[in-house]
């Protein structure tokens, strides 16, 4: 690894170091590291080459940075262009995507977002989609990552808010929705899902939040996940059915 790669990444820290817990989500185990560690054990050099080659212009630089992250088990607090751009390009494909590449890319973007396009609203539907496609023992730690994202916030933003006399308290609704979608696919009938839907119904009563889902660049995937995962189990669960109706009306209106 050359010096330019090291400087582009900056100091590497353990996963989750850039966020602090500000809320709680009773009943849902949370971890910033479990999915990272599981996928890291499965990721090979070929997977990293596949991600790096998503950017045809800076592939070698992306690969060097991805190798450093993978080998160290650490990552920057915020991803720079290298390797952030390759990760962003990797998260988009749906048909024919290498789901391990996509899941690893989304995991890194969740843990070390580098710019506005790395918001949960843009990254989480791809994470859910790929983790469900991988199946096996992947969805469970994916749920723990989503729960952690729901109860934590960017450390710099929390510090700035505290300096202004405020405090972040409410769980992140987009991460909660992603957790619910994952749970509907993998934990049907789990009592926690109805409670999570109740919480989301209160939060998503704010029309701008529903609109933001279906006006985002990931709107087609949000629609697919809602229609595929939320609507069918909703028929037997009143709160999930109400949430499904709210969301399907929202994406029909978008």
Residue pairs with C-beta under 8 A, 6 or more apart in sequence:
1 64
1 67
1 68
2 64
4 61
5 61
5 64
5 65
5 68
5 82
6 68
8 61
8 65
8 80
8 81
8 82
9 65
9 68
9 69
9 76
9 80
9 82
10 76
10 77
10 80
11 76
11 77
12 68
12 69
12 72
12 74
12 75
12 76
13 74
13 75
13 76
13 77
14 33
14 73
14 74
15 32
15 33
15 36
15 73
15 74
15 75
15 111
16 32
16 33
16 111
16 148
16 152
17 77
17 155
18 77
18 78
18 111
18 112
18 154
18 155
18 156
19 32
19 148
19 149
19 152
19 153
19 154
19 155
20 152
20 153
20 155
20 158
21 30
21 148
21 151
21 152
22 151
22 152
22 153
22 158
22 167
22 168
22 169
23 150
23 151
23 152
23 168
23 169
23 170
23 171
24 151
24 171
25 147
25 150
25 151
25 171
25 176
27 192
27 195
28 143
28 144
28 147
28 150
28 179
28 192
28 196
29 143
29 144
29 147
30 144
30 147
30 148
30 150
30 151
30 152
31 141
31 144
31 145
31 147
31 148
32 111
32 145
32 148
32 152
34 141
34 144
34 145
35 107
35 131
35 138
35 141
35 142
35 144
35 145
36 73
36 107
36 111
36 145
37 73
37 141
38 137
38 138
38 141
39 100
39 103
39 104
39 107
39 138
40 70
40 73
40 104
42 100
43 70
43 100
43 104
45 67
47 98
47 100
47 101
47 104
48 63
48 66
48 67
48 70
49 63
50 90
50 98
50 101
51 62
51 66
51 83
51 86
51 87
51 90
51 101
51 104
51 105
52 59
52 60
52 62
52 63
52 66
52 83
52 86
53 59
53 86
54 62
54 86
54 89
54 90
55 62
55 85
55 86
55 89
58 81
58 82
58 85
58 86
59 86
61 82
61 83
62 82
62 83
62 85
62 86
63 83
65 82
65 83
66 83
66 86
69 75
69 83
69 108
75 108
75 111
75 112
76 112
77 112
78 112
78 113
78 114
79 87
79 108
79 109
79 112
79 113
79 114
79 118
80 114
81 114
84 109
84 114
84 115
84 118
86 105
87 105
87 106
87 108
87 109
88 105
88 109
88 117
88 118
90 101
90 102
90 105
91 102
91 105
91 106
91 109
91 123
91 126
92 126
93 102
94 129
94 221
97 130
99 130
99 133
99 134
100 130
100 134
102 126
102 129
102 130
103 127
103 130
103 131
103 134
103 138
103 142
106 123
106 124
106 126
106 127
106 130
107 127
107 145
109 118
109 123
110 120
110 123
110 124
110 127
110 145
110 149
113 119
113 123
117 217
119 174
120 149
120 172
120 174
120 175
120 178
121 174
121 212
121 213
121 216
121 218
122 216
122 217
122 218
123 218
124 146
124 149
124 174
124 175
124 178
125 178
125 218
125 221
125 222
125 225
126 218
126 221
127 142
127 145
127 146
127 178
128 142
128 146
128 178
128 181
128 182
128 225
129 221
129 224
129 225
131 138
131 139
131 142
131 182
132 139
132 182
132 185
132 186
139 182
139 185
139 186
140 186
142 182
143 179
143 182
143 183
143 186
146 175
146 176
146 178
146 179
146 182
147 175
147 179
149 172
149 175
150 171
150 172
150 175
150 176
150 179
151 171
151 172
152 172
153 168
153 172
157 168
158 167
158 168
161 167
161 168
170 203
171 199
173 200
173 203
173 204
173 209
174 213
176 196
176 199
176 200
176 203
177 200
177 204
177 213
179 196
180 193
180 196
180 197
180 200
180 230
180 240
180 243
181 225
181 226
181 229
181 230
183 190
183 192
183 193
183 196
184 193
184 229
184 230
184 233
184 240
185 229
187 193
188 233
193 233
193 237
193 240
194 237
194 238
194 239
194 240
197 237
197 239
197 240
197 242
197 243
198 239
200 243
201 239
201 242
201 243
201 246
203 209
204 210
204 243
204 246
204 247
210 246
210 247
210 250
211 250
211 254
213 219
213 222
213 247
213 250
213 251
214 222
214 223
214 250
214 251
214 253
214 254
215 254
216 222
219 251
219 254
222 251
223 251
226 244
226 247
226 248
226 251
227 248
230 240
230 243
230 244
230 247
231 244
231 248
233 240
234 240
234 241
234 242
234 243
234 244
234 245
235 241
